[in-house]
Amino acid sequence: MHRIGTSYHLPNGAAVYFDTGVIEIATPAIELERGCVTRAARSLWEGIRFIREHLDRWGREHNHRVRLQGFSTHYNVSVGDRTNGASMPKVRRLARALVFVLPVPVMMLGTNRRSTGVGVRPRSGRIEVTADFTPDASLMIAAGSFVAGVVREVGQWPPAALRRLRSDMPVIRRFAPIRHTSRRGWLANVGCYAESPFACDIDRANWITTRGTMSLRAIARRVFRRFARPIAAVADAPALGVIRAILNQRGATLLSLDDRPASYDDVGARATLSTSSMAAGASDSPLARSRYERVVCNAIQHRRLRLAGDVCTPTAVRGWSRVVFRRQHDGAQVVVPFDVLVDRLTEWERG
């Protein structure tokens, strides 16, 4: 299903964008609940697999070898409730506070030796954390779960508590974030530190922070301990296990390798979503499709639904939260929010 410009919905509800030599895949909106980031990763990797299969087919037909090189991952987390998103001034204040807290844990969980920065950007009703693409799905899920838990927790704090965040957490001395390179926001890049945190010994206690001298791993561990409960509210058991293994021990992390793995340069061929239960999506599985995912899938399959007594056919998904229907008897457009349609899923899927 066409979205807007050069973007289209994929069969699983994700969206693909073609933008100046870059292929972007965006997951559909997914409810914030336990396992939500694992669902998002499944959607993303299904989209990657779909693109990979079509590129391979094109390559065979034209005698070319086509590779996908992983570039970046953007973790978007809504702020506020589903009826009243946070105001833009509040989101900006939140993003400014989070750029002093989130970069080091995200570095540990989802970056590599060649990485250059982690960003935090305020968007309408949400926070966007930008980092490298991570070809290991388990690390991507761990990083996303960490981000989602912290953003949702801190996003509910009053202004006074938000101002205390930097003093409560270990912040590296003289760290000063710069303006993000794209859109508004802030970036913690290599130039913001006395040495590159991506190239250092992550277990050497040589970082002077507001809470004492610590290693990079110890800084991330302190942040995790402070936000362990809200992170556990959105992370499933495997994701929590990965976070704890990396932060509480000398666990495997891409920053402990000598160089960036080769899988970054052939995504989909060497890097796949290997957890079978994650890809199953069965209705009785703990990782069944989320309600929002099911809404999008019904829409792009043009499944009809009776609305206010009239049979209506989905024709488009508008933005990330509404479906456009065409009313059968007069052809008029009817726009319905996801939050209304989730209550009609059983009827809609039954047909």
Residue pairs with C-beta under 8 A, 6 or more apart in sequence:
1 8
1 9
1 299
1 300
1 316
1 317
2 8
2 9
2 316
3 9
3 15
3 316
3 317
5 17
6 17
6 18
6 19
7 15
7 16
7 17
7 18
8 15
8 16
9 15
9 296
9 300
9 317
10 16
10 25
10 46
10 47
10 50
11 50
11 297
11 300
12 43
12 46
12 47
12 50
12 293
12 297
13 27
13 28
13 43
13 293
13 296
13 297
13 300
14 25
14 26
14 27
14 28
14 43
14 44
14 46
14 47
15 25
15 26
15 28
16 23
16 24
16 25
16 26
16 47
16 51
17 23
17 24
17 25
17 26
18 24
22 71
23 51
23 68
25 44
25 47
25 48
25 51
27 40
27 43
27 44
27 47
28 43
28 292
28 293
28 296
28 320
29 292
29 320
29 321
29 338
30 36
30 39
30 40
30 43
30 290
30 292
30 293
31 290
31 291
31 292
32 77
32 78
32 148
32 152
32 234
33 234
33 290
34 233
34 234
34 235
34 236
35 234
35 235
35 236
35 286
35 287
36 148
36 234
36 290
37 141
37 144
37 145
37 148
37 234
37 235
37 239
38 141
38 145
38 236
38 238
38 239
38 278
38 287
39 287
39 289
39 290
39 293
40 144
41 137
41 140
41 141
41 144
41 273
41 278
42 273
42 278
42 279
42 281
42 287
43 293
44 140
45 137
45 272
45 273
45 279
46 273
46 279
48 68
48 267
48 268
49 268
49 272
49 273
51 68
51 268
52 68
52 267
52 268
52 269
55 66
55 68
56 66
58 64
58 66
59 65
59 66
67 265
67 266
67 267
67 269
68 266
68 267
68 268
68 269
69 264
69 265
69 266
69 267
70 132
70 133
70 134
70 135
70 263
70 264
70 265
70 267
70 271
71 132
71 133
72 130
72 131
72 132
72 133
73 110
73 130
73 131
73 132
73 133
73 134
73 140
73 143
73 144
74 128
74 129
74 130
75 128
75 129
75 130
75 131
75 143
75 144
75 147
75 148
76 123
76 126
76 127
76 128
77 126
77 127
77 129
77 147
77 148
77 151
77 152
77 155
78 85
78 125
78 126
79 85
79 86
79 90
79 91
79 94
79 125
79 126
79 127
79 151
79 152
79 155
80 86
80 125
80 155
82 339
83 339
85 124
85 125
85 126
86 94
86 125
86 155
88 122
88 124
91 122
91 123
91 124
91 125
91 126
91 127
92 122
92 184
93 159
93 162
94 122
94 127
94 151
94 154
94 155
94 162
95 120
95 121
95 122
95 127
95 185
95 186
96 120
96 186
97 154
97 162
97 163
97 165
97 166
98 120
98 127
98 129
98 150
98 151
98 154
99 119
99 120
99 177
99 185
99 186
99 187
99 188
100 165
100 166
100 169
100 171
100 175
100 177
101 150
101 154
101 165
101 166
101 169
101 171
101 223
102 118
102 120
102 129
102 146
102 147
102 150
102 223
103 117
103 118
103 120
103 188
104 172
104 197
104 216
104 219
104 220
104 223
105 143
105 146
105 219
105 220
105 223
105 224
105 247
106 118
106 129
106 131
106 143
106 146
106 147
107 115
107 118
107 197
107 198
107 216
107 220
107 255
108 202
108 216
108 217
108 220
108 246
108 247
108 253
108 255
109 139
109 142
109 143
109 146
109 220
109 242
109 243
109 246
109 253
110 131
110 132
110 134
110 139
110 140
110 142
110 143
110 254
111 118
111 131
111 132
111 134
111 198
111 254
111 255
112 132
112 198
112 254
112 255
112 257
112 259
112 260
112 261
112 264
113 198
113 199
113 254
113 255
113 257
113 258
113 259
113 260
114 198
114 259
114 260
115 131
115 132
115 198
116 189
116 190
116 198
117 187
117 188
117 189
117 190
117 192
118 129
118 130
118 131
118 187
118 188
119 129
119 130
119 131
119 180
119 181
119 185
119 186
119 187
119 188
120 127
120 128
120 129
120 130
120 180
120 185
120 186
120 187
121 127
121 128
121 129
121 130
121 180
121 183
121 184
121 185
121 186
122 128
122 184
122 185
123 183
127 151
127 155
128 185
129 147
129 151
130 180
130 187
131 143
133 264
133 267
134 140
134 143
134 254
135 261
135 263
135 264
135 267
135 270
135 271
136 254
136 261
136 263
136 271
137 271
137 272
137 273
137 274
137 275
137 278
138 238
138 239
138 242
138 275
139 242
139 253
139 254
141 235
141 238
141 239
141 242
142 235
142 239
142 242
142 243
142 246
145 231
145 234
145 235
145 236
145 239
145 240
145 243
146 224
146 227
146 231
146 235
146 243
148 231
148 234
148 235
149 227
149 230
149 231
149 232
149 233
149 234
149 235
150 223
150 227
150 230
150 231
152 230
152 233
152 234
153 227
153 230
154 162
154 165
157 165
166 210
167 210
168 226
169 210
169 211
169 222
169 223
169 226
170 209
170 210
170 211
170 212
170 214
170 218
170 219
170 222
170 223
171 209
171 210
172 193
172 207
172 208
172 209
172 219
173 208
173 209
173 210
174 194
175 188
175 192
175 193
176 192
177 186
177 187
177 188
177 192
178 186
178 187
178 189
178 191
178 192
179 185
179 186
179 187
180 186
180 187
181 187
190 196
190 197
190 198
197 207
197 216
198 255
200 206
200 216
201 215
202 215
202 216
202 217
202 253
202 255
202 256
203 215
203 216
203 217
203 250
204 215
205 213
205 214
205 215
205 218
206 213
206 215
207 213
207 214
207 215
207 216
207 219
209 219
211 222
214 222
216 255
217 246
217 247
217 250
220 247
221 247
221 248
224 231
224 243
224 244
224 247
231 240
231 243
232 240
235 243
236 286
236 287
238 275
245 251
245 252
246 252
246 253
250 256
254 260
254 261
262 270
263 270
263 271
264 271
273 279
277 285
277 287
278 287
280 287
281 287
281 288
281 289
282 288
283 289
289 297
291 342
291 345
292 338
292 342
294 342
294 345
294 349
295 323
295 338
295 341
295 342
295 345
296 317
296 323
298 305
298 314
298 341
298 345
298 348
298 349
299 314
299 316
299 317
299 323
300 314
300 317
302 313
302 314
302 315
303 314
303 348
303 349
303 351
304 311
304 312
304 313
304 314
304 328
304 351
305 311
305 312
305 314
305 325
305 341
305 344
305 347
305 348
306 312
306 347
307 325
307 327
307 334
307 336
310 327
310 328
310 329
311 327
311 328
311 329
312 325
312 326
312 327
312 328
312 334
313 325
313 326
313 328
314 323
314 324
314 325
315 324
315 325
315 326
315 333
316 323
316 324
317 323
317 324
318 324
318 335
321 337
321 338
321 339
322 335
322 336
322 337
322 338
323 335
323 336
323 338
323 341
324 333
324 334
324 335
325 333
325 334
325 335
325 336
326 332
326 333
326 334
327 333
327 334
341 348
